[in-house]
Amino acid sequence: MFRDETKEIRIGNKVIGGGNPIAIQSMTNTKTQDVDATVSQILLLEEAGCDIIRCAVPDIDAAKALSKIKERIHIPLVADIHFDYKLAIAAIENGADKIRINPGNIGSKEHVRDVVLKAKEYCVPIRVGVNSGSLEKHILDKYGRVTAEGIVESAIDKVQMVEEYDYDNIVVSIKSSDVLMCVKAHELLAEKMKKSGHIYPLHVGITESGTVYSGNIKSSVGLGIILNQGIGDTIRVSLSGDPVEEIRTAKLVLKTLGLRKGGITVVSCPTCGRTNIDLISLANAVEKLVQNYDNLDIKVATMGCVVNGPGEAREADLGVAGGNGEGILFKHGEIVRKMPESELLSALKEELDNWK
């Protein structure tokens, strides 16, 4: 499996690559120089299960804010830099645990050298990021348009720009908003890395994937295909919405693929004419409830029919099923007790609080 062969890279108190657990990332959407707002958002993301957080560094004030932010958070902090090499250097000096740059747009060769040497001095990893929208003109001319092959060629070129200064503390990221192009690019990059022997960990995601609705679907499809091939050491679900939603989706993708343990899996029936309770509201309430039980690795079912519900959800460890204004609590397909519909959620919570 490719991810078992990648180089181990330490990012603050996390290690990715070499078969280590896949780390979930997100990015703040606050103004980084607003330390209080940024810290507040990061703490919420930590609570949701974020492993590594990235902040935009568009100016020197943002770079200087990193040191203050780091004092108040508990996960590694990555600085996202575009164009200005001085900001990359300032971010490293202010405590960034990793920097994200595209060596192709950071300036001259000398500027790339200065950034790499500073990263080397502080032992800070460099995430070499290439997006489909940032391909060089000569690559676009060569392939006639944006292609997976072009993305990979550009990425390898940028990695070599860092390696030229005898530095291999590198994470590679190639992204596209075209899901299938992104999948193909990762397959090609993994193949080329294995042949070259320079096997760096990959940061995987579908860029500009869209809103919470469309972005979740595109990200889940793309990440699912890529991760299931053994490719990917850290992931980010990119959504136009609350970053906490990115973490929830990423956790579910990893759990669905069997790549992460812990946390409750919720199953619920789609409803039909036999449903006599407000199952949709109940299912949403159950899904929200179980987010507070990461210590439990069980399956919980929310079913609409007392007659068929327990049997259909027999593989569930615990569940509730509705009847006509009432419902039942069941464990492993066996009915435990009956109660009014209004008590189903609280009964489920009581079971979870005392689960052994």
Short mmCIF file of the C-alpha atoms (twelve columns), coordinates in Angstrom:
data_MODEL
# 
_entry.id   MODEL 
# 
loop_
_atom_site.group_PDB 
_atom_site.id 
_atom_site.type_symbol 
_atom_site.label_atom_id 
_atom_site.label_alt_id 
_atom_site.label_comp_id 
_atom_site.label_asym_id 
_atom_site.label_seq_id 
_atom_site.Cartn_x 
_atom_site.Cartn_y 
_atom_site.Cartn_z 
_atom_site.pdbx_PDB_model_num 
ATOM 1   C CA . MET A 1   0.000   0.000  0.000   1 
ATOM 2   C CA . PHE A 2   1.459   3.343  -1.078  1 
ATOM 3   C CA . ARG A 3   0.773   5.241  2.165   1 
ATOM 4   C CA . ASP A 4   2.755   2.630  4.127   1 
ATOM 5   C CA . GLU A 5   5.832   3.458  2.033   1 
ATOM 6   C CA . THR A 6   5.775   7.251  2.261   1 
ATOM 7   C CA . LYS A 7   8.367   9.181  4.210   1 
ATOM 8   C CA . GLU A 8   7.419   10.063 7.779   1 
ATOM 9   C CA . ILE A 9   7.070   13.810 8.293   1 
ATOM 10  C CA . ARG A 10  6.669   15.438 11.698  1 
ATOM 11  C CA . ILE A 11  4.324   18.435 11.860  1 
ATOM 12  C CA . GLY A 12  4.370   19.812 15.376  1 
ATOM 13  C CA . ASN A 13  3.048   17.032 17.609  1 
ATOM 14  C CA . LYS A 14  1.689   14.977 14.687  1 
ATOM 15  C CA . VAL A 15  3.451   12.556 12.356  1 
ATOM 16  C CA . ILE A 16  2.081   11.753 8.909   1 
ATOM 17  C CA . GLY A 17  3.299   9.265  6.331   1 
ATOM 18  C CA . GLY A 18  4.832   5.847  6.825   1 
ATOM 19  C CA . GLY A 19  1.478   4.244  7.523   1 
ATOM 20  C CA . ASN A 20  0.617   6.561  10.424  1 
ATOM 21  C CA . PRO A 21  -3.100  7.361  10.900  1 
ATOM 22  C CA . ILE A 22  -4.486  9.685  8.250   1 
ATOM 23  C CA . ALA A 23  -4.617  13.182 9.735   1 
ATOM 24  C CA . ILE A 24  -7.650  15.422 9.170   1 
ATOM 25  C CA . GLN A 25  -6.978  19.035 8.297   1 
ATOM 26  C CA . SER A 26  -9.024  22.187 7.921   1 
ATOM 27  C CA . MET A 27  -8.374  25.865 7.294   1 
ATOM 28  C CA . THR A 28  -9.629  28.835 9.259   1 
ATOM 29  C CA . ASN A 29  -11.770 31.409 7.468   1 
ATOM 30  C CA . THR A 30  -11.178 34.177 10.009  1 
ATOM 31  C CA . LYS A 31  -8.712  37.001 9.511   1 
ATOM 32  C CA . THR A 32  -5.530  35.449 10.904  1 
ATOM 33  C CA . GLN A 33  -4.421  38.720 12.477  1 
ATOM 34  C CA . ASP A 34  -7.622  38.630 14.553  1 
ATOM 35  C CA . VAL A 35  -6.083  36.308 17.111  1 
ATOM 36  C CA . ASP A 36  -9.144  35.904 19.331  1 
ATOM 37  C CA . ALA A 37  -11.485 35.017 16.459  1 
ATOM 38  C CA . THR A 38  -8.956  32.642 14.912  1 
ATOM 39  C CA . VAL A 39  -8.220  30.871 18.193  1 
ATOM 40  C CA . SER A 40  -11.947 30.514 18.927  1 
ATOM 41  C CA . GLN A 41  -12.515 28.842 15.570  1 
ATOM 42  C CA . ILE A 42  -9.515  26.542 15.967  1 
ATOM 43  C CA . LEU A 43  -10.692 25.403 19.398  1 
ATOM 44  C CA . LEU A 44  -14.080 24.482 17.915  1 
ATOM 45  C CA . LEU A 45  -12.300 22.566 15.164  1 
ATOM 46  C CA . GLU A 46  -10.142 20.763 17.721  1 
ATOM 47  C CA . GLU A 47  -13.286 19.716 19.575  1 
ATOM 48  C CA . ALA A 48  -14.771 18.405 16.310  1 
ATOM 49  C CA . GLY A 49  -11.668 16.262 15.677  1 
ATOM 50  C CA . CYS A 50  -9.328  18.398 13.572  1 
ATOM 51  C CA . ASP A 51  -5.718  17.140 13.700  1 
ATOM 52  C CA . ILE A 52  -3.895  19.933 11.843  1 
ATOM 53  C CA . ILE A 53  -5.042  23.505 11.139  1 
ATOM 54  C CA . ARG A 54  -3.968  25.910 8.398   1 
ATOM 55  C CA . CYS A 55  -4.205  29.701 8.420   1 
ATOM 56  C CA . ALA A 56  -3.840  32.138 5.547   1 
ATOM 57  C CA . VAL A 57  -0.858  34.477 5.815   1 
ATOM 58  C CA . PRO A 58  -1.531  37.307 3.355   1 
ATOM 59  C CA . ASP A 59  0.538   39.950 5.151   1 
ATOM 60  C CA . ILE A 60  3.156   40.464 7.831   1 
ATOM 61  C CA . ASP A 61  0.556   41.096 10.564  1 
ATOM 62  C CA . ALA A 62  -0.898  37.652 9.912   1 
ATOM 63  C CA . ALA A 63  2.571   36.109 10.048  1 
ATOM 64  C CA . LYS A 64  3.294   37.747 13.403  1 
ATOM 65  C CA . ALA A 65  -0.064  36.622 14.772  1 
ATOM 66  C CA . LEU A 66  0.929   32.969 14.398  1 
ATOM 67  C CA . SER A 67  3.078   33.001 17.533  1 
ATOM 68  C CA . LYS A 68  0.165   34.324 19.616  1 
ATOM 69  C CA . ILE A 69  -2.256  31.804 18.105  1 
ATOM 70  C CA . LYS A 70  0.084   28.889 18.808  1 
ATOM 71  C CA . GLU A 71  0.190   29.737 22.507  1 
ATOM 72  C CA . ARG A 72  -3.551  29.040 22.817  1 
ATOM 73  C CA . ILE A 73  -4.171  25.985 20.630  1 
ATOM 74  C CA . HIS A 74  -3.217  22.306 20.865  1 
ATOM 75  C CA . ILE A 75  -2.772  21.121 17.268  1 
ATOM 76  C CA . PRO A 76  -0.096  21.884 14.662  1 
ATOM 77  C CA . LEU A 77  -0.390  25.201 12.843  1 
ATOM 78  C CA . VAL A 78  0.311   25.467 9.107   1 
ATOM 79  C CA . ALA A 79  0.938   28.790 7.367   1 
ATOM 80  C CA . ASP A 80  -0.531  29.183 3.883   1 
ATOM 81  C CA . ILE A 81  1.667   31.434 1.744   1 
ATOM 82  C CA . HIS A 82  1.260   32.721 -1.786  1 
ATOM 83  C CA . PHE A 83  3.683   34.869 -3.819  1 
ATOM 84  C CA . ASP A 84  5.699   36.612 -1.067  1 
ATOM 85  C CA . TYR A 85  8.712   34.616 0.102   1 
ATOM 86  C CA . LYS A 86  9.284   37.045 2.979   1 
ATOM 87  C CA . LEU A 87  5.964   35.998 4.493   1 
ATOM 88  C CA . ALA A 88  7.038   32.360 4.387   1 
ATOM 89  C CA . ILE A 89  10.230  33.228 6.253   1 
ATOM 90  C CA . ALA A 90  8.304   35.347 8.782   1 
ATOM 91  C CA . ALA A 91  5.783   32.536 9.328   1 
ATOM 92  C CA . ILE A 92  8.572   30.078 10.108  1 
ATOM 93  C CA . GLU A 93  10.210  32.535 12.506  1 
ATOM 94  C CA . ASN A 94  6.854   33.020 14.246  1 
ATOM 95  C CA . GLY A 95  6.378   29.347 14.977  1 
ATOM 96  C CA . ALA A 96  4.558   27.787 12.019  1 
ATOM 97  C CA . ASP A 97  4.778   23.998 12.272  1 
ATOM 98  C CA . LYS A 98  4.610   23.693 8.478   1 
ATOM 99  C CA . ILE A 99  4.376   26.087 5.560   1 
ATOM 100 C CA . ARG A 100 2.374   25.657 2.373   1 
ATOM 101 C CA . ILE A 101 3.906   27.241 -0.716  1 
ATOM 102 C CA . ASN A 102 3.991   26.791 -4.462  1 
ATOM 103 C CA . PRO A 103 7.695   27.254 -5.293  1 
ATOM 104 C CA . GLY A 104 6.601   28.270 -8.775  1 
ATOM 105 C CA . ASN A 105 4.892   31.461 -7.619  1 
ATOM 106 C CA . ILE A 106 7.028   32.384 -4.621  1 
ATOM 107 C CA . GLY A 107 9.432   34.424 -6.743  1 
ATOM 108 C CA . SER A 108 12.937  33.906 -8.069  1 
ATOM 109 C CA . LYS A 109 15.150  30.882 -7.543  1 
ATOM 110 C CA . GLU A 110 16.969  32.856 -4.850  1 
ATOM 111 C CA . HIS A 111 13.703  33.432 -3.018  1 
ATOM 112 C CA . VAL A 112 12.912  29.726 -3.087  1 
ATOM 113 C CA . ARG A 113 16.398  29.030 -1.744  1 
ATOM 114 C CA . ASP A 114 15.944  31.505 1.125   1 
ATOM 115 C CA . VAL A 115 12.639  29.921 2.142   1 
ATOM 116 C CA . VAL A 116 14.027  26.386 1.978   1 
ATOM 117 C CA . LEU A 117 17.115  27.296 3.988   1 
ATOM 118 C CA . LYS A 118 14.972  28.951 6.650   1 
ATOM 119 C CA . ALA A 119 12.714  25.873 6.808   1 
ATOM 120 C CA . LYS A 120 15.819  23.723 7.086   1 
ATOM 121 C CA . GLU A 121 17.149  25.864 9.935   1 
ATOM 122 C CA . TYR A 122 13.897  25.430 11.915  1 
ATOM 123 C CA . CYS A 123 13.200  21.833 10.740  1 
ATOM 124 C CA . VAL A 124 9.831   22.987 9.384   1 
ATOM 125 C CA . PRO A 125 8.220   20.824 6.668   1 
ATOM 126 C CA . ILE A 126 7.247   22.380 3.369   1 
ATOM 127 C CA . ARG A 127 3.977   21.404 1.749   1 
ATOM 128 C CA . VAL A 128 4.552   21.814 -1.962  1 
ATOM 129 C CA . GLY A 129 1.106   22.641 -3.308  1 
ATOM 130 C CA . VAL A 130 0.094   22.686 -6.972  1 
ATOM 131 C CA . ASN A 131 -3.483  23.332 -8.128  1 
ATOM 132 C CA . SER A 132 -4.920  22.797 -11.594 1 
ATOM 133 C CA . GLY A 133 -5.520  26.536 -11.797 1 
ATOM 134 C CA . SER A 134 -1.860  27.419 -11.238 1 
ATOM 135 C CA . LEU A 135 -0.177  25.422 -14.008 1 
ATOM 136 C CA . GLU A 136 2.614   27.132 -15.929 1 
ATOM 137 C CA . LYS A 137 2.059   28.289 -19.496 1 
ATOM 138 C CA . HIS A 138 4.615   25.879 -20.932 1 
ATOM 139 C CA . ILE A 139 2.797   22.928 -19.355 1 
ATOM 140 C CA . LEU A 140 -0.560  24.139 -20.635 1 
ATOM 141 C CA . ASP A 141 0.974   24.551 -24.076 1 
ATOM 142 C CA . LYS A 142 2.501   21.070 -23.920 1 
ATOM 143 C CA . TYR A 143 -0.755  19.290 -23.061 1 
ATOM 144 C CA . GLY A 144 -3.151  21.733 -24.723 1 
ATOM 145 C CA . ARG A 145 -5.227  22.160 -21.548 1 
ATOM 146 C CA . VAL A 146 -5.234  21.304 -17.859 1 
ATOM 147 C CA . THR A 147 -4.599  17.561 -17.516 1 
ATOM 148 C CA . ALA A 148 -3.692  15.114 -14.769 1 
ATOM 149 C CA . GLU A 149 -0.343  14.578 -16.485 1 
ATOM 150 C CA . GLY A 150 0.336   18.309 -16.456 1 
ATOM 151 C CA . ILE A 151 -0.529  18.652 -12.776 1 
ATOM 152 C CA . VAL A 152 1.849   15.822 -11.889 1 
ATOM 153 C CA . GLU A 153 4.652   17.200 -14.062 1 
ATOM 154 C CA . SER A 154 4.313   20.594 -12.392 1 
ATOM 155 C CA . ALA A 155 4.297   19.056 -8.905  1 
ATOM 156 C CA . ILE A 156 7.417   16.983 -9.518  1 
ATOM 157 C CA . ASP A 157 9.187   20.050 -10.873 1 
ATOM 158 C CA . LYS A 158 8.302   22.029 -7.737  1 
ATOM 159 C CA . VAL A 159 9.442   19.217 -5.448  1 
ATOM 160 C CA . GLN A 160 12.793  19.199 -7.238  1 
ATOM 161 C CA . MET A 161 13.112  22.951 -6.645  1 
ATOM 162 C CA . VAL A 162 13.068  22.222 -2.907  1 
ATOM 163 C CA . GLU A 163 15.241  19.095 -3.144  1 
ATOM 164 C CA . GLU A 164 17.897  21.121 -4.959  1 
ATOM 165 C CA . TYR A 165 18.862  22.596 -1.579  1 
ATOM 166 C CA . ASP A 166 19.271  19.166 0.031   1 
ATOM 167 C CA . TYR A 167 15.910  19.291 1.816   1 
ATOM 168 C CA . ASP A 168 13.417  16.457 1.786   1 
ATOM 169 C CA . ASN A 169 11.130  17.435 4.669   1 
ATOM 170 C CA . ILE A 170 8.317   17.652 2.132   1 
ATOM 171 C CA . VAL A 171 4.588   16.988 1.834   1 
ATOM 172 C CA . VAL A 172 3.079   17.074 -1.654  1 
ATOM 173 C CA . SER A 173 -0.361  18.346 -2.568  1 
ATOM 174 C CA . ILE A 174 -1.986  18.246 -6.014  1 
ATOM 175 C CA . LYS A 175 -5.560  19.409 -6.317  1 
ATOM 176 C CA . SER A 176 -8.237  19.974 -8.903  1 
ATOM 177 C CA . SER A 177 -11.931 20.790 -8.763  1 
ATOM 178 C CA . ASP A 178 -12.413 18.097 -11.428 1 
ATOM 179 C CA . VAL A 179 -12.908 14.970 -9.317  1 
ATOM 180 C CA . LEU A 180 -11.850 12.352 -11.869 1 
ATOM 181 C CA . MET A 181 -8.875  14.420 -13.006 1 
ATOM 182 C CA . CYS A 182 -7.801  14.717 -9.388  1 
ATOM 183 C CA . VAL A 183 -8.107  10.954 -8.917  1 
ATOM 184 C CA . LYS A 184 -6.025  10.252 -12.022 1 
ATOM 185 C CA . ALA A 185 -3.378  12.773 -10.993 1 
ATOM 186 C CA . HIS A 186 -2.922  11.089 -7.614  1 
ATOM 187 C CA . GLU A 187 -2.630  7.678  -9.243  1 
ATOM 188 C CA . LEU A 188 0.025   8.996  -11.645 1 
ATOM 189 C CA . LEU A 189 1.942   10.825 -8.912  1 
ATOM 190 C CA . ALA A 190 2.014   7.776  -6.639  1 
ATOM 191 C CA . GLU A 191 3.307   5.663  -9.524  1 
ATOM 192 C CA . LYS A 192 6.042   8.157  -10.436 1 
ATOM 193 C CA . MET A 193 7.114   8.601  -6.819  1 
ATOM 194 C CA . LYS A 194 7.496   4.846  -6.353  1 
ATOM 195 C CA . LYS A 195 9.649   4.606  -9.456  1 
ATOM 196 C CA . SER A 196 11.843  7.522  -8.388  1 
ATOM 197 C CA . GLY A 197 12.246  6.367  -4.793  1 
ATOM 198 C CA . HIS A 198 11.299  9.849  -3.547  1 
ATOM 199 C CA . ILE A 199 8.070   8.837  -1.825  1 
ATOM 200 C CA . TYR A 200 6.662   11.822 0.014   1 
ATOM 201 C CA . PRO A 201 3.396   11.841 1.978   1 
ATOM 202 C CA . LEU A 202 0.431   13.229 0.073   1 
ATOM 203 C CA . HIS A 203 -2.064  15.814 1.251   1 
ATOM 204 C CA . VAL A 204 -5.295  14.895 -0.547  1 
ATOM 205 C CA . GLY A 205 -8.398  16.941 -1.264  1 
ATOM 206 C CA . ILE A 206 -10.745 18.172 -3.971  1 
ATOM 207 C CA . THR A 207 -10.189 21.917 -4.261  1 
ATOM 208 C CA . GLU A 208 -13.012 24.419 -4.741  1 
ATOM 209 C CA . SER A 209 -15.473 21.561 -4.326  1 
ATOM 210 C CA . GLY A 210 -18.404 23.853 -3.511  1 
ATOM 211 C CA . THR A 211 -21.044 24.298 -0.839  1 
ATOM 212 C CA . VAL A 212 -21.685 21.922 2.050   1 
ATOM 213 C CA . TYR A 213 -24.113 19.978 -0.159  1 
ATOM 214 C CA . SER A 214 -22.213 19.669 -3.444  1 
ATOM 215 C CA . GLY A 215 -18.779 19.848 -1.829  1 
ATOM 216 C CA . ASN A 216 -19.528 16.924 0.461   1 
ATOM 217 C CA . ILE A 217 -20.582 14.765 -2.469  1 
ATOM 218 C CA . LYS A 218 -17.613 15.670 -4.686  1 
ATOM 219 C CA . SER A 219 -15.125 15.356 -1.843  1 
ATOM 220 C CA . SER A 220 -16.536 12.050 -0.643  1 
ATOM 221 C CA . VAL A 221 -16.405 10.546 -4.133  1 
ATOM 222 C CA . GLY A 222 -12.891 11.810 -4.882  1 
ATOM 223 C CA . LEU A 223 -11.389 11.087 -1.488  1 
ATOM 224 C CA . GLY A 224 -13.100 7.717  -1.346  1 
ATOM 225 C CA . ILE A 225 -11.569 6.557  -4.634  1 
ATOM 226 C CA . ILE A 226 -8.099  7.897  -3.834  1 
ATOM 227 C CA . LEU A 227 -7.920  6.720  -0.228  1 
ATOM 228 C CA . ASN A 228 -9.300  3.290  -1.070  1 
ATOM 229 C CA . GLN A 229 -6.294  2.751  -3.361  1 
ATOM 230 C CA . GLY A 230 -3.957  3.235  -0.409  1 
ATOM 231 C CA . ILE A 231 -3.040  6.793  -1.445  1 
ATOM 232 C CA . GLY A 232 -3.151  9.736  0.953   1 
ATOM 233 C CA . ASP A 233 -1.598  10.514 4.325   1 
ATOM 234 C CA . THR A 234 -3.565  13.601 5.340   1 
ATOM 235 C CA . ILE A 235 -6.826  15.001 3.970   1 
ATOM 236 C CA . ARG A 236 -8.887  18.135 3.834   1 
ATOM 237 C CA . VAL A 237 -12.507 18.390 2.747   1 
ATOM 238 C CA . SER A 238 -12.836 21.879 1.221   1 
ATOM 239 C CA . LEU A 239 -16.290 23.390 1.690   1 
ATOM 240 C CA . SER A 240 -17.818 26.836 1.269   1 
ATOM 241 C CA . GLY A 241 -19.254 26.797 4.769   1 
ATOM 242 C CA . ASP A 242 -18.466 26.246 8.421   1 
ATOM 243 C CA . PRO A 243 -15.049 24.500 8.656   1 
ATOM 244 C CA . VAL A 244 -16.470 22.238 11.369  1 
ATOM 245 C CA . GLU A 245 -18.529 20.584 8.614   1 
ATOM 246 C CA . GLU A 246 -15.245 19.711 6.871   1 
ATOM 247 C CA . ILE A 247 -14.122 17.754 9.930   1 
ATOM 248 C CA . ARG A 248 -17.409 15.891 10.280  1 
ATOM 249 C CA . THR A 249 -17.312 14.830 6.645   1 
ATOM 250 C CA . ALA A 250 -13.649 13.833 6.750   1 
ATOM 251 C CA . LYS A 251 -14.197 11.679 9.849   1 
ATOM 252 C CA . LEU A 252 -17.149 9.932  8.243   1 
ATOM 253 C CA . VAL A 253 -15.258 9.303  4.991   1 
ATOM 254 C CA . LEU A 254 -12.365 7.728  6.887   1 
ATOM 255 C CA . LYS A 255 -14.663 5.681  9.099   1 
ATOM 256 C CA . THR A 256 -16.710 4.468  6.121   1 
ATOM 257 C CA . LEU A 257 -13.506 3.291  4.430   1 
ATOM 258 C CA . GLY A 258 -12.339 1.527  7.590   1 
ATOM 259 C CA . LEU A 259 -9.425  3.938  7.952   1 
ATOM 260 C CA . ARG A 260 -10.419 5.384  11.315  1 
ATOM 261 C CA . LYS A 261 -11.843 3.768  14.429  1 
ATOM 262 C CA . GLY A 262 -13.981 5.323  17.130  1 
ATOM 263 C CA . GLY A 263 -17.124 7.371  17.019  1 
ATOM 264 C CA . ILE A 264 -20.687 6.239  16.541  1 
ATOM 265 C CA . THR A 265 -22.040 5.272  13.125  1 
ATOM 266 C CA . VAL A 266 -25.670 6.279  12.626  1 
ATOM 267 C CA . VAL A 267 -28.018 4.406  10.298  1 
ATOM 268 C CA . SER A 268 -31.607 5.456  9.679   1 
ATOM 269 C CA . CYS A 269 -34.390 4.264  7.407   1 
ATOM 270 C CA . PRO A 270 -35.585 6.461  4.513   1 
ATOM 271 C CA . THR A 271 -39.187 6.481  5.845   1 
ATOM 272 C CA . CYS A 272 -42.290 5.149  4.094   1 
ATOM 273 C CA . GLY A 273 -46.053 5.074  4.490   1 
ATOM 274 C CA . ARG A 274 -45.752 2.998  7.685   1 
ATOM 275 C CA . THR A 275 -43.916 5.811  9.484   1 
ATOM 276 C CA . ASN A 276 -46.048 7.458  12.170  1 
ATOM 277 C CA . ILE A 277 -43.463 9.603  13.968  1 
ATOM 278 C CA . ASP A 278 -41.363 12.590 12.943  1 
ATOM 279 C CA . LEU A 279 -38.474 10.319 12.023  1 
ATOM 280 C CA . ILE A 280 -36.501 12.905 10.047  1 
ATOM 281 C CA . SER A 281 -36.308 15.263 13.028  1 
ATOM 282 C CA . LEU A 282 -35.457 12.360 15.327  1 
ATOM 283 C CA . ALA A 283 -32.716 11.063 13.024  1 
ATOM 284 C CA . ASN A 284 -31.152 14.544 12.802  1 
ATOM 285 C CA . ALA A 285 -31.289 14.877 16.600  1 
ATOM 286 C CA . VAL A 286 -29.654 11.464 17.024  1 
ATOM 287 C CA . GLU A 287 -26.902 12.348 14.551  1 
ATOM 288 C CA . LYS A 288 -26.180 15.530 16.511  1 
ATOM 289 C CA . LEU A 289 -26.310 13.678 19.833  1 
ATOM 290 C CA . VAL A 290 -23.765 11.003 18.928  1 
ATOM 291 C CA . GLN A 291 -21.087 13.539 17.963  1 
ATOM 292 C CA . ASN A 292 -20.298 13.772 21.674  1 
ATOM 293 C CA . TYR A 293 -19.375 10.075 22.002  1 
ATOM 294 C CA . ASP A 294 -16.084 9.658  20.120  1 
ATOM 295 C CA . ASN A 295 -15.049 7.116  22.755  1 
ATOM 296 C CA . LEU A 296 -17.714 4.657  21.541  1 
ATOM 297 C CA . ASP A 297 -17.222 2.579  18.404  1 
ATOM 298 C CA . ILE A 298 -20.759 1.286  17.890  1 
ATOM 299 C CA . LYS A 299 -23.630 1.491  15.401  1 
ATOM 300 C CA . VAL A 300 -26.871 3.276  16.358  1 
ATOM 301 C CA . ALA A 301 -30.066 2.945  14.309  1 
ATOM 302 C CA . THR A 302 -33.053 5.274  14.003  1 
ATOM 303 C CA . MET A 303 -35.956 3.419  12.414  1 
ATOM 304 C CA . GLY A 304 -39.473 4.500  11.558  1 
ATOM 305 C CA . CYS A 305 -41.360 1.266  11.966  1 
ATOM 306 C CA . VAL A 306 -41.718 -0.849 15.095  1 
ATOM 307 C CA . VAL A 307 -42.716 -3.871 13.013  1 
ATOM 308 C CA . ASN A 308 -39.670 -4.060 10.724  1 
ATOM 309 C CA . GLY A 309 -37.237 -1.585 12.277  1 
ATOM 310 C CA . PRO A 310 -35.428 -3.794 14.800  1 
ATOM 311 C CA . GLY A 311 -35.075 -6.615 12.298  1 
ATOM 312 C CA . GLU A 312 -33.803 -4.398 9.494   1 
ATOM 313 C CA . ALA A 313 -31.292 -2.829 11.878  1 
ATOM 314 C CA . ARG A 314 -30.304 -6.088 13.565  1 
ATOM 315 C CA . GLU A 315 -26.614 -5.368 12.944  1 
ATOM 316 C CA . ALA A 316 -26.916 -2.177 15.004  1 
ATOM 317 C CA . ASP A 317 -25.731 -2.249 18.595  1 
ATOM 318 C CA . LEU A 318 -28.462 0.087  19.755  1 
ATOM 319 C CA . GLY A 319 -31.472 1.787  18.247  1 
ATOM 320 C CA . VAL A 320 -34.909 3.294  18.481  1 
ATOM 321 C CA . ALA A 321 -37.935 2.657  16.294  1 
ATOM 322 C CA . GLY A 322 -41.175 4.605  16.082  1 
ATOM 323 C CA . GLY A 323 -44.768 3.448  16.211  1 
ATOM 324 C CA . ASN A 324 -48.039 5.384  16.446  1 
ATOM 325 C CA . GLY A 325 -47.109 8.173  18.853  1 
ATOM 326 C CA . GLU A 326 -44.771 5.843  20.678  1 
ATOM 327 C CA . GLY A 327 -41.647 3.833  20.029  1 
ATOM 328 C CA . ILE A 328 -39.268 1.183  21.253  1 
ATOM 329 C CA . LEU A 329 -35.655 0.972  22.342  1 
ATOM 330 C CA . PHE A 330 -33.783 -2.078 21.059  1 
ATOM 331 C CA . LYS A 331 -30.340 -3.627 21.412  1 
ATOM 332 C CA . HIS A 332 -28.917 -6.033 18.833  1 
ATOM 333 C CA . GLY A 333 -32.373 -6.438 17.304  1 
ATOM 334 C CA . GLU A 334 -34.081 -7.294 20.590  1 
ATOM 335 C CA . ILE A 335 -36.733 -4.978 22.047  1 
ATOM 336 C CA . VAL A 336 -35.766 -3.614 25.473  1 
ATOM 337 C CA . ARG A 337 -38.708 -1.375 26.299  1 
ATOM 338 C CA . LYS A 338 -41.552 0.725  24.921  1 
ATOM 339 C CA . MET A 339 -42.098 4.448  25.577  1 
ATOM 340 C CA . PRO A 340 -43.806 7.598  24.245  1 
ATOM 341 C CA . GLU A 341 -42.249 9.116  21.116  1 
ATOM 342 C CA . SER A 342 -41.143 12.165 23.132  1 
ATOM 343 C CA . GLU A 343 -38.864 9.989  25.309  1 
ATOM 344 C CA . LEU A 344 -36.986 8.137  22.560  1 
ATOM 345 C CA . LEU A 345 -34.077 10.565 22.298  1 
ATOM 346 C CA . SER A 346 -33.529 10.827 26.053  1 
ATOM 347 C CA . ALA A 347 -33.702 7.038  26.394  1 
ATOM 348 C CA . LEU A 348 -31.050 6.691  23.718  1 
ATOM 349 C CA . LYS A 349 -28.843 9.245  25.466  1 
ATOM 350 C CA . GLU A 350 -29.179 7.404  28.766  1 
ATOM 351 C CA . GLU A 351 -28.038 4.173  27.100  1 
ATOM 352 C CA . LEU A 352 -25.061 5.880  25.507  1 
ATOM 353 C CA . ASP A 353 -24.051 7.549  28.765  1 
ATOM 354 C CA . ASN A 354 -23.951 4.139  30.446  1 
ATOM 355 C CA . TRP A 355 -22.707 2.037  27.528  1 
ATOM 356 C CA . LYS A 356 -20.222 -0.677 28.440  1 
# 
